[in-house]
Amino acid sequence: MKNGLKYHGAVVPMVTPFTPLGALDTSALDRLVDTLLSGGVEGIFVLGTTGEGAFVPRKARRQLVQQTVARVNQRAKVFAGLGDLRQSDVTEANEFFHAGADAVVAHPPIAEKIPAEQLQDWYQSLLDKLEGPLLIYNMPMTTGISVPLAAVENLLGHPKLVGLKDSENNPARLEETMKRFGGKKDFAVFIGVGALMEKGLKLGADGIVPSVGNLIPDVCHQICAAAKNTDWSAVEKLQARMMSVAGLYQKGRTLNESLAALKAAVHCRGLCASEVLPPLHSLAQTEVEKIRAEMAQLHLLNGQS
């Protein structure tokens, strides 16, 4: 990990809290932000996949960014996801900058598919229209397309491009990514796949984007600090803790199911309600209680991490 890079460390993709009626729960939002900051995280990523960003109503998105920025109060970086971006959404991206976001994060469009060979031009056009920094988000599990590393490399040097968040579960791609971009000035590489975070940090990644940070933000901060100090024994132990806790909501579940299970786990910690937005489905109370019991076994209740 590099010292002094503007974007680095543990950036937690925060769940988005909703009331039973589907409105943004502003009180819970403050609790979530405070909890993440108390864990020492370097960044908070709102409206990402974990935050149900594609399903949050537009009016609530600006409110979410604005309130998060205000609550963070410059104690960490705030990243805002652009969801299933269309050309008309570039205006919204710049609204996020006006609301105080430090950077926006964009994966390839889902509804308006763009061939891989055209993604470089698409990102170029987007970068030219933005009023602030962008991280490219590679998330083939949801987009159905892998952002070519050659396209990213050709975009290096654009004044608005500051990094890559890679969530492709591909060890070979990770190695190639770090060969091409590791140590680049003013360009940060974040690892978004839990199973590859230890490997990525050892290869020189600048940070991680762990959904499990919603439950154990301190551990996620500590693994980045340990990597910075090249304490690989500590990194290995912290990675094991992160993976065991992530299994609580990921094991045996699809991505959408895991999002609802994570929200239920955060609810069991008293931070927000368990509601998720359609097309996701909230867990039945019996399932929530199963998660609560597993959390007790993992020492995740009563403020433990």
MIGU-254210 format. One line per field, with one value per residue (C-alpha): x, y, z; residue number from 1; chain. Coordinates in steps of 0.1 Angstrom, whole numbers. Layout:
<vexkols>
east = [X|...]
north = [Y|...]
up = [Z|...]
num = [NUM|...]
chaine = [A|...]
</vexkols>
This chain:
<vexkols>
east = [0|12|16|-1|-25|-56|-79|-69|-77|-110|-140|-172|-201|-227|-262|-290|-315|-352|-383|-410|-427|-396|-385|-349|-344|-323|-318|-305|-283|-265|-261|-246|-222|-211|-205|-183|-163|-158|-142|-116|-126|-111|-141|-179|-194|-231|-254|-232|-245|-245|-265|-292|-281|-299|-333|-331|-355|-337|-349|-336|-302|-293|-306|-285|-253|-259|-267|-238|-214|-227|-224|-189|-178|-145|-135|-134|-139|-175|-180|-213|-224|-241|-260|-273|-260|-277|-266|-292|-278|-246|-265|-272|-235|-226|-254|-236|-205|-226|-238|-202|-192|-155|-158|-183|-181|-195|-198|-209|-246|-269|-301|-283|-256|-224|-199|-166|-147|-168|-163|-132|-151|-181|-159|-140|-173|-185|-152|-153|-187|-180|-172|-152|-133|-144|-135|-142|-162|-157|-187|-194|-217|-243|-233|-226|-194|-158|-141|-110|-78|-65|-94|-86|-49|-57|-77|-49|-39|-74|-76|-109|-99|-86|-90|-105|-128|-125|-151|-143|-135|-106|-71|-54|-71|-61|-24|-25|-43|-16|11|-4|-16|1|21|7|7|-27|-45|-58|-68|-95|-103|-141|-140|-136|-117|-91|-85|-55|-39|-47|-31|0|3|1|-36|-44|-75|-105|-143|-157|-194|-186|-174|-210|-206|-169|-155|-126|-113|-115|-95|-70|-63|-54|-32|-15|-8|6|30|37|25|13|7|-19|-33|-39|-57|-78|-87|-99|-121|-136|-144|-160|-183|-190|-201|-229|-248|-232|-228|-254|-271|-274|-261|-296|-303|-271|-280|-312|-293|-266|-293|-309|-275|-270|-306|-296|-269|-296|-284|-313|-345|-342|-363|-349|-363|-380|-371|-352|-371|-367|-360|-388|-385|-376|-346|-336|-335|-313|-289|-290|-281|-252|-241|-240|-217|-195|-194|-210|-237|-234|-209|-184|-164]
north = [0|35|62|95|85|105|75|45|21|5|20|5|1|11|-4|21|23|24|28|1|24|26|61|69|64|95|86|52|67|88|58|38|66|70|33|31|62|48|18|40|35|57|60|54|43|51|38|9|-26|-33|0|-11|19|8|7|38|65|95|120|99|95|132|133|102|117|151|137|113|140|162|135|124|160|155|126|102|102|99|79|79|51|60|27|17|48|63|94|115|104|125|154|134|125|162|168|144|165|196|176|172|137|133|110|90|53|40|5|-2|3|-27|-16|0|-26|-14|-39|-43|-28|5|9|30|56|54|61|88|106|102|115|146|155|151|179|157|125|91|55|29|0|-35|-57|-84|-103|-76|-59|-90|-75|-72|-39|-45|-36|-21|3|14|17|39|62|68|104|118|144|131|94|85|48|14|-7|-42|-67|-95|-128|-136|-141|-139|-106|-93|-101|-84|-54|-49|-53|-26|-2|-9|21|44|80|95|62|39|2|-11|-47|-55|-93|-105|-137|-117|-88|-104|-113|-78|-60|-82|-73|-36|-26|7|-4|-26|-22|-48|-53|-70|-36|-28|-53|-51|-18|-19|-52|-39|-8|-29|-52|-22|-7|-41|-43|-8|-20|-53|-73|-102|-125|-100|-96|-133|-134|-104|-118|-150|-130|-110|-142|-160|-130|-125|-162|-152|-135|-148|-185|-204|-172|-153|-118|-103|-127|-118|-81|-88|-111|-84|-58|-82|-87|-49|-47|-73|-49|-23|1|0|-18|-50|-36|-38|-22|-42|-62|-75|-93|-88|-119|-135|-131|-167|-162|-130|-149|-176|-149|-134|-168|-172|-137|-146|-175|-152|-127|-100|-88|-63|-42|-69|-73]
up = [0|-8|17|12|-16|-15|-18|2|31|41|22|35|10|36|36|31|60|52|72|69|44|22|31|40|77|86|123|114|87|114|135|107|97|134|137|106|116|151|135|118|82|56|34|32|-1|-5|-32|-41|-47|-10|-5|-30|-51|-82|-64|-42|-56|-72|-46|-18|-34|-32|4|13|-1|15|49|48|39|67|93|81|84|65|89|59|22|8|-24|-43|-66|-99|-103|-137|-154|-184|-202|-185|-151|-156|-142|-110|-108|-107|-81|-59|-61|-53|-23|-11|-24|-28|-58|-77|-87|-120|-134|-170|-178|-172|-190|-219|-226|-241|-258|-240|-269|-266|-228|-232|-252|-229|-198|-217|-225|-189|-175|-197|-184|-147|-123|-100|-95|-108|-99|-125|-110|-125|-113|-139|-115|-119|-152|-172|-186|-175|-179|-201|-183|-216|-216|-180|-190|-220|-197|-173|-171|-174|-147|-134|-132|-98|-94|-100|-78|-90|-78|-103|-85|-108|-92|-126|-134|-99|-106|-140|-125|-99|-126|-147|-120|-87|-75|-101|-90|-84|-92|-65|-68|-45|-41|-38|-35|1|-8|-28|-3|14|-19|-33|-3|-6|-42|-34|-36|-20|-3|0|-3|21|26|59|71|79|108|117|104|129|115|80|90|109|79|58|86|90|52|53|80|60|90|69|99|112|77|75|109|101|67|84|107|78|58|88|94|57|56|80|52|20|24|3|-9|-41|-43|-38|-9|8|7|26|50|56|63|88|105|108|122|149|160|165|138|113|103|82|53|18|-14|-42|-61|-30|-3|34|54|74|112|116|93|111|144|128|118|153|168|144|153|189|181|161|190|169|194|223|204|198|166]
num = [1|2|3|4|5|6|7|8|9|10|11|12|13|14|15|16|17|18|19|20|21|22|23|24|25|26|27|28|29|30|31|32|33|34|35|36|37|38|39|40|41|42|43|44|45|46|47|48|49|50|51|52|53|54|55|56|57|58|59|60|61|62|63|64|65|66|67|68|69|70|71|72|73|74|75|76|77|78|79|80|81|82|83|84|85|86|87|88|89|90|91|92|93|94|95|96|97|98|99|100|101|102|103|104|105|106|107|108|109|110|111|112|113|114|115|116|117|118|119|120|121|122|123|124|125|126|127|128|129|130|131|132|133|134|135|136|137|138|139|140|141|142|143|144|145|146|147|148|149|150|151|152|153|154|155|156|157|158|159|160|161|162|163|164|165|166|167|168|169|170|171|172|173|174|175|176|177|178|179|180|181|182|183|184|185|186|187|188|189|190|191|192|193|194|195|196|197|198|199|200|201|202|203|204|205|206|207|208|209|210|211|212|213|214|215|216|217|218|219|220|221|222|223|224|225|226|227|228|229|230|231|232|233|234|235|236|237|238|239|240|241|242|243|244|245|246|247|248|249|250|251|252|253|254|255|256|257|258|259|260|261|262|263|264|265|266|267|268|269|270|271|272|273|274|275|276|277|278|279|280|281|282|283|284|285|286|287|288|289|290|291|292|293|294|295|296|297|298|299|300|301|302|303|304|305]
chaine = [A|A|A|A|A|A|A|A|A|A|A|A|A|A|A|A|A|A|A|A|A|A|A|A|A|A|A|A|A|A|A|A|A|A|A|A|A|A|A|A|A|A|A|A|A|A|A|A|A|A|A|A|A|A|A|A|A|A|A|A|A|A|A|A|A|A|A|A|A|A|A|A|A|A|A|A|A|A|A|A|A|A|A|A|A|A|A|A|A|A|A|A|A|A|A|A|A|A|A|A|A|A|A|A|A|A|A|A|A|A|A|A|A|A|A|A|A|A|A|A|A|A|A|A|A|A|A|A|A|A|A|A|A|A|A|A|A|A|A|A|A|A|A|A|A|A|A|A|A|A|A|A|A|A|A|A|A|A|A|A|A|A|A|A|A|A|A|A|A|A|A|A|A|A|A|A|A|A|A|A|A|A|A|A|A|A|A|A|A|A|A|A|A|A|A|A|A|A|A|A|A|A|A|A|A|A|A|A|A|A|A|A|A|A|A|A|A|A|A|A|A|A|A|A|A|A|A|A|A|A|A|A|A|A|A|A|A|A|A|A|A|A|A|A|A|A|A|A|A|A|A|A|A|A|A|A|A|A|A|A|A|A|A|A|A|A|A|A|A|A|A|A|A|A|A|A|A|A|A|A|A|A|A|A|A|A|A|A|A|A|A|A|A|A|A|A|A|A|A|A|A|A|A|A|A]
</vexkols>
